[in-house]
Amino acid sequence: MTALSLAADATVAAARRALASAFREAGLDSPDLDARILVGHALSLDHTALAAADQRRLTGDEPQRVVALAQRRLAHEPVTRICGHREFWSLDLRVTPDVLDPRPETETIVEAALAMLSPARRNAPLRIADLGTGSGALLIALLHELPRAVGVATDRSIAALNVARENAQANGDGYRAHFVACDYGAALRGGFDIVVTNPPYIRTQDIVGLSPEVCAHDPLFALDGGPDGLAAYRAIAADAPRLLGADGFLVVECGQGQAADIAMLFVNAGLCVPHPPKPDLSGISRALIALPTTAHSPNPKNSPWKPP
């Protein structure tokens, strides 16, 4: 690990430069951003206050606090884990070792769900289910955008549900959110307008090859999708026809290269997959939408999107 030390009277700017240099030498992504965030966190300074304090000299135990956080980052602990918070959909979410750290690409699920709603329906009293909620990111983001909606979040982990409940309350949506301990939708009665989920989709044998920021810090049960990465999708597909109301829809997050296989699981379960999956900002097919088969939707065996 790269050695790092700071002079007892180093300035804030010097501390930031020293961290960025150490992170760059260690080959970490975004060394300057990580340095800025961690120095600010160590000194309890937001972005504006940190910039204004550039020439202030560190005092007391501040150099030790900065170095301690930097050493955690050099050991490949993610910045969001060190700080205990992640920004998602412009919301501040607490993250703990009990929950998956929500990634920016998961915002694609929120975008896809909202795009399915007309302006009038966005103001309707919708019912939302978030299966395997983790931090609560998907449900809280949708409740933030849909003022009359109510939602239920499920997770097999009581600890994760506690984090999700705290996040909902902290973002002002606790009174519209309910939390149920179960596998995906197993304990829910159905009739939902929107069902969203970001299930585990990493093949078991591939987990060891993930970056240490992921495999050493995200909960294993939130990563492990079984031998082919699709175990969770099979369980969700089996329940989806029961969970969805007649005008409801399901949006699932897909791993890279999985969208076609996931689509066929839902088609074979009796749902319609009406569109190609929505790509994330990296161009990966990320958000797949499925609908009930009704008089107003195509036969699932003749889905408008033909998975390759």
C-alpha positions in Angstrom: 0.0 0.0 0.0 1.2 3.5 -0.8 2.7 5.2 2.3 1.1 8.5 3.2 1.9 11.1 5.8 1.1 14.8 6.3 3.0 17.5 8.0 1.3 18.6 11.3 0.8 22.1 9.9 -0.1 21.2 6.3 -2.7 23.4 4.7 -6.0 22.0 3.5 -4.9 22.4 -0.1 -1.6 20.5 0.6 -3.5 17.7 2.2 -5.8 17.4 -0.8 -2.8 17.4 -3.2 -1.0 14.7 -1.1 -4.1 12.5 -1.1 -4.7 12.9 -4.8 -1.0 12.1 -5.5 -1.1 8.9 -3.4 -4.4 7.8 -5.0 -3.0 8.4 -8.5 0.2 6.5 -7.7 -2.0 3.6 -6.4 -3.9 3.6 -9.7 -7.3 4.5 -8.2 -10.0 6.0 -10.3 -10.9 9.7 -9.9 -8.0 10.5 -7.4 -8.6 14.2 -7.3 -12.4 13.8 -6.6 -11.7 11.2 -4.0 -9.2 13.4 -2.3 -11.5 16.4 -2.2 -14.4 14.3 -0.8 -12.3 12.6 1.9 -10.5 15.8 3.1 -13.9 17.5 3.3 -15.4 14.6 5.2 -12.5 14.4 7.6 -12.8 18.1 8.3 -16.6 18.3 8.2 -16.4 20.8 5.3 -18.8 20.8 2.3 -17.5 21.6 -1.2 -17.9 25.4 -0.8 -16.4 25.5 2.7 -13.5 23.3 1.6 -12.6 25.6 -1.3 -12.7 28.6 1.1 -10.4 26.8 3.6 -7.6 26.0 1.1 -4.9 27.9 3.0 -6.1 27.0 6.5 -3.6 24.9 8.3 -4.6 21.6 9.9 -4.6 21.6 13.6 -4.9 19.1 16.4 -5.7 15.6 15.2 -6.9 16.7 11.8 -3.8 15.4 9.9 -4.3 12.0 11.5 -8.0 12.0 10.6 -7.3 12.8 7.0 -4.6 10.1 6.7 -6.8 7.5 8.4 -9.5 8.0 5.7 -6.9 8.1 3.0 -5.5 4.7 4.1 -9.0 3.2 3.9 -9.3 4.4 0.3 -5.8 3.1 -0.5 -7.1 -0.3 0.8 -9.8 -0.1 -1.9 -12.7 0.8 0.4 -15.1 2.9 -1.8 -15.4 6.6 -0.9 -19.2 6.1 -0.4 -18.5 3.4 2.2 -16.0 5.5 4.0 -18.3 8.5 4.2 -21.4 6.3 4.7 -23.5 8.1 2.1 -24.3 7.9 -1.6 -26.1 10.5 -3.8 -28.7 8.8 -5.8 -31.3 10.7 -8.0 -30.1 13.9 -6.2 -31.1 12.3 -2.8 -28.7 11.6 0.1 -28.8 7.9 1.0 -27.0 6.3 3.9 -25.1 3.2 3.0 -23.9 0.5 5.4 -22.2 -2.9 5.0 -25.7 -4.3 5.1 -26.7 -2.9 1.7 -25.5 -2.7 -1.9 -24.0 0.7 -2.7 -26.4 2.0 -5.3 -24.6 2.9 -8.6 -25.4 5.7 -11.0 -26.5 3.2 -13.7 -29.3 2.1 -11.5 -30.9 5.5 -12.0 -31.8 4.2 -15.5 -34.5 2.1 -13.8 -36.1 5.2 -12.3 -35.9 7.0 -15.7 -37.5 4.0 -17.5 -40.3 3.8 -14.9 -41.1 7.5 -15.1 -41.1 7.4 -18.9 -43.9 4.8 -18.8 -46.2 7.3 -17.0 -48.3 10.0 -18.6 -48.4 13.4 -16.8 -51.8 12.6 -15.5 -50.8 9.2 -14.2 -47.8 10.7 -12.4 -50.3 12.5 -10.2 -52.4 9.4 -9.6 -52.5 7.3 -6.3 -50.1 4.7 -7.6 -48.9 1.6 -5.8 -45.2 0.7 -6.1 -43.3 -2.4 -5.1 -39.5 -2.4 -4.9 -38.2 -6.0 -4.7 -34.9 -6.6 -2.9 -34.7 -2.9 -1.9 -31.3 -2.7 -0.2 -30.8 0.9 0.6 -34.3 1.8 -0.6 -32.9 3.8 -3.5 -35.4 2.9 -6.2 -38.5 3.2 -4.1 -37.4 6.5 -2.5 -36.5 8.0 -5.9 -39.9 7.1 -7.3 -41.8 8.4 -4.3 -39.9 11.6 -4.6 -41.2 12.0 -8.2 -44.7 10.7 -7.7 -46.4 12.8 -5.0 -49.5 10.6 -4.5 -47.8 7.2 -4.7 -47.3 4.8 -1.9 -44.9 2.0 -1.9 -43.7 -1.2 -0.3 -40.1 -2.4 -0.2 -39.1 -6.0 0.4 -35.8 -7.5 1.4 -34.7 -10.8 3.0 -32.3 -8.8 5.2 -33.9 -7.1 8.3 -30.7 -4.9 8.5 -31.2 -3.7 5.0 -34.8 -2.9 5.6 -33.8 -0.8 8.6 -31.4 1.2 6.4 -34.1 1.6 3.7 -36.6 2.8 6.3 -34.2 5.3 7.7 -33.4 6.6 4.2 -37.1 7.0 3.4 -37.7 8.9 6.6 -34.6 11.1 6.1 -35.8 12.1 2.7 -39.3 12.9 3.8 -41.1 9.8 2.3 -41.2 7.5 5.4 -45.0 8.0 5.8 -45.6 6.7 2.3 -43.3 3.7 2.4 -43.8 0.3 4.0 -41.2 -2.4 4.5 -41.7 -6.2 4.4 -39.1 -9.0 5.1 -39.5 -11.6 2.4 -37.9 -12.9 -0.8 -38.7 -10.5 -3.6 -42.6 -10.5 -3.9 -43.3 -13.7 -2.0 -45.3 -12.0 0.8 -47.1 -9.3 -1.4 -50.7 -9.6 -2.5 -50.3 -7.9 -5.9 -52.2 -5.3 -7.9 -49.2 -3.0 -8.2 -49.0 -0.2 -10.7 -45.1 -0.2 -10.7 -42.8 -3.0 -9.7 -39.0 -2.2 -9.8 -36.0 -4.3 -8.8 -32.3 -4.4 -9.0 -31.6 -8.1 -8.1 -28.3 -9.8 -7.8 -27.1 -10.7 -11.3 -23.3 -11.6 -11.0 -22.5 -15.2 -11.8 -21.3 -16.9 -8.7 -18.0 -17.9 -10.3 -17.4 -14.3 -11.5 -17.6 -12.6 -8.1 -14.0 -13.3 -7.1 -12.9 -11.4 -10.2 -14.8 -8.2 -9.4 -12.9 -5.1 -8.2 -12.1 -5.2 -4.4 -14.3 -2.1 -4.1 -17.2 -4.4 -5.0 -16.5 -7.9 -3.9 -14.9 -6.9 -0.5 -17.6 -4.4 0.5 -21.0 -5.1 -1.1 -23.0 -7.8 0.6 -22.5 -11.2 -1.1 -26.3 -11.9 -1.2 -26.8 -8.6 -3.1 -24.3 -9.7 -5.8 -24.6 -13.5 -6.2 -27.1 -14.3 -9.0 -26.3 -18.0 -9.1 -24.4 -20.1 -11.6 -25.8 -18.2 -14.6 -26.6 -14.9 -12.9 -30.3 -15.3 -13.5 -31.6 -17.1 -10.3 -33.3 -14.0 -9.0 -35.0 -13.2 -12.3 -36.6 -16.6 -12.4 -38.1 -16.0 -9.0 -39.3 -12.6 -10.0 -40.7 -13.8 -13.3 -42.7 -16.5 -11.6 -44.3 -13.9 -9.3 -44.6 -11.0 -11.7 -48.0 -11.9 -13.3 -49.5 -12.0 -9.9 -47.9 -8.9 -8.6 -48.9 -6.6 -11.5 -52.2 -4.9 -11.8 -53.9 -4.9 -15.3 -52.2 -1.6 -16.2 -49.1 -2.2 -14.2 -45.5 -2.7 -15.4 -42.3 -4.1 -14.2 -38.8 -2.6 -14.6 -35.8 -4.7 -13.8 -32.1 -3.9 -13.9 -30.0 -6.2 -16.2 -26.3 -7.0 -16.1 -24.2 -6.6 -19.2 -25.2 -9.1 -21.9 -28.2 -10.4 -19.9 -31.1 -8.5 -21.3 -32.2 -11.0 -23.9 -32.1 -14.0 -21.6 -34.1 -12.0 -18.9 -36.6 -10.9 -21.5 -37.3 -14.5 -22.5 -37.8 -15.4 -18.8 -40.6 -12.8 -18.6 -42.1 -13.7 -21.9 -42.2 -17.4 -20.9 -43.9 -16.4 -17.7 -46.7 -14.8 -19.7 -45.7 -11.2 -19.8 -45.1 -8.9 -22.8 -41.7 -7.2 -23.3 -42.8 -4.2 -25.5 -39.5 -2.4 -26.0 -35.8 -2.9 -26.3 -34.1 -2.4 -22.9 -33.1 1.2 -22.1 -29.4 1.7 -22.1 -27.4 3.4 -19.3 -24.9 6.2 -20.0 -22.3 3.6 -20.9 -24.6 2.1 -23.6 -25.2 -1.1 -21.6 -28.8 -2.5 -21.9 -29.8 -1.8 -18.4 -33.6 -1.3 -17.8 -36.0 -4.0 -19.1 -39.7 -3.3 -19.0 -42.4 -6.1 -18.9 -46.2 -5.8 -19.0 -49.1 -8.1 -18.3 -50.7 -9.6 -21.3 -54.2 -8.1 -21.6 -56.6 -7.2 -24.4 -54.5 -4.0 -24.9 -51.1 -5.6 -25.1 -49.6 -8.1 -27.6 -49.5 -11.8 -27.0 -46.2 -12.5 -25.1 -45.2 -15.1 -27.7 -45.3 -12.3 -30.3 -43.6 -9.6 -28.2 -42.8 -6.5 -30.3 -39.2 -6.7 -29.1 -37.5 -9.7 -30.5 -34.6 -10.6 -28.2 -31.6 -11.5 -30.3 
